[in-house]
Amino acid sequence: MHIPELRLMHTNLSGILAPELGRLVHMKRLNFMWNNISGSIPKEIGNITALELLLLSGNQLSGPLPDELGHLPNLNIFQLDRNQFSGSIPKSFVNLLKVQHFHMNNNSLSGQLPPELSALPLLQHFLLDNKKLAGHLPPEYSQMPNLTILQLNNNNFEGSVIPDSYGNMSKLIKL
């Protein structure tokens, strides 16, 4: 079955995301924003390699983010903000080489920001505010050539100094 898009935003959906969604391998856009979906993201979503937009903001989703989401080579907009995700950001996300918008704000993610994410060449918006992230701000993030918004406020980072290398981010308009 070749379903290119599932768009069910603001429809009062409840329940969980079915693992069977992973069978829709030709789908390009999955948009279930602003509903009441709970549970976790099934790892089978990582089978939808054609996926370009994964929009799940404004639900009740929780649990850790599956490593398999890092196996979506065509993903360019990744919005999971305003949910209840916990745990760390998977290092597999370094494989999301086409991602431009990475919105994970207003969750409960914790741990150190993976410095490896600095290898995302097209990333423009990197929103990770209002979380429980800790550790240090990776100086490597200054190597992101297209980053315009880096939003990391309301976390638990160590120290009070922004890395000097952030001053070299010529396209950055919001820090």
C-alpha positions in Angstrom: 0.0 0.0 0.0 1.4 3.4 -1.0 0.0 5.9 1.4 2.1 9.1 1.1 0.6 11.0 4.1 -1.3 10.5 7.3 -2.5 13.9 8.6 -4.8 13.6 11.6 -4.0 16.8 13.6 -6.4 18.4 16.0 -8.8 15.4 15.8 -9.0 14.4 19.5 -7.3 11.0 18.7 -6.5 9.0 21.7 -4.9 5.6 22.3 -1.4 4.5 21.2 0.6 4.6 18.0 0.3 1.1 16.4 3.6 -0.7 15.5 1.8 -1.6 12.2 2.5 2.0 11.1 6.0 0.8 10.3 4.5 -1.2 7.4 3.7 2.0 5.5 7.3 2.2 4.2 6.4 4.6 1.4 4.8 7.3 3.6 6.5 10.7 3.5 4.5 12.6 6.1 3.1 11.5 9.4 1.3 14.2 11.2 -0.6 13.4 14.4 0.0 16.7 16.2 -2.2 18.1 18.9 -4.2 15.0 19.9 -4.3 12.8 23.1 -2.1 10.0 21.9 -0.3 8.2 24.7 2.3 5.5 25.1 5.6 5.4 23.4 6.8 5.7 19.8 7.0 2.2 18.3 10.4 1.4 17.1 8.8 0.2 13.8 8.4 3.9 12.8 12.1 3.6 12.0 11.1 1.3 9.0 9.5 4.1 7.2 12.6 5.2 5.3 10.7 7.5 2.9 9.5 9.6 5.9 10.3 13.3 5.5 8.1 14.8 8.2 7.5 13.2 11.6 5.1 15.5 13.5 3.9 14.3 16.9 3.9 17.5 18.9 1.3 18.2 21.5 0.3 14.7 22.6 0.9 12.6 25.8 3.7 10.4 24.3 6.2 9.2 26.8 9.1 6.8 27.4 12.5 6.8 25.7 13.0 7.8 22.1 13.7 4.6 20.0 17.2 4.4 18.4 15.4 3.3 15.3 14.2 6.9 14.6 17.9 7.6 13.7 17.4 5.3 10.7 15.1 7.7 8.8 17.5 8.9 6.0 15.0 11.3 4.4 13.6 13.0 7.5 13.9 16.8 7.4 11.3 17.9 10.0 11.3 16.2 13.3 8.8 17.7 15.8 8.2 15.8 19.0 7.8 18.9 21.3 5.2 19.1 24.1 5.1 15.5 25.1 6.5 13.6 28.0 9.6 11.8 26.5 12.3 10.8 29.0 15.8 9.4 28.8 18.6 10.6 26.6 18.7 11.7 23.0 19.9 8.6 21.0 23.3 9.0 19.3 21.7 7.3 16.3 20.2 10.7 15.5 23.5 11.6 14.0 22.3 9.7 10.9 19.5 12.2 10.2 21.6 14.0 7.7 18.7 15.7 6.0 17.0 17.0 9.2 16.5 20.8 9.2 14.1 21.3 12.1 14.7 19.3 15.3 12.0 20.3 17.8 12.1 18.4 21.1 11.3 21.2 23.6 8.9 20.8 26.5 9.7 17.1 27.3 11.6 15.4 30.1 14.7 14.4 28.3 17.8 14.1 30.4 21.5 13.5 30.1 24.3 15.0 28.1 23.7 16.4 24.7 25.4 14.2 22.2 28.3 16.2 20.6 28.0 13.9 17.6 24.9 15.8 16.5 27.2 18.6 15.4 27.6 16.5 12.2 24.1 17.3 11.0 24.9 19.5 8.0 21.4 20.9 7.2 20.1 21.6 10.8 18.6 25.0 11.1 16.4 24.9 14.2 17.6 22.9 17.2 15.0 23.3 20.1 15.7 21.5 23.3 14.5 23.9 26.0 12.5 23.0 29.2 14.1 19.7 29.8 16.4 18.0 32.3 19.4 18.0 30.1 22.7 18.2 32.0 26.4 18.1 31.4 28.1 20.7 29.3 27.2 22.6 26.2 29.1 20.8 23.4 31.5 23.3 21.7 31.2 21.1 18.6 27.7 22.6 18.0 29.4 25.7 16.6 30.4 23.6 13.6 26.8 23.3 12.4 27.0 25.4 9.2 23.3 26.3 8.8 22.1 26.6 12.4 19.9 29.7 12.9 18.1 28.8 16.2 19.7 27.0 19.1 17.3 27.0 22.0 18.6 25.3 25.1 17.1 27.3 28.0 15.7 25.9 31.2 18.0 22.9 31.5 20.6 21.9 34.0 23.9 22.5 32.2 27.1 22.7 34.2 28.9 26.0 34.5 27.7 29.4 33.5 29.9 29.9 30.3 28.7 29.5 26.8 31.6 28.0 24.7 33.7 30.6 22.9 33.3 28.7 19.7 29.5 29.7 19.6 30.7 33.2 18.7 31.7 31.8 15.3 28.2 30.7 14.4 27.6 33.2 11.5 24.0 32.2 10.7 22.8 32.0 14.4 20.0 34.5 15.1 18.7 33.1 18.4 20.6 31.5 21.2 
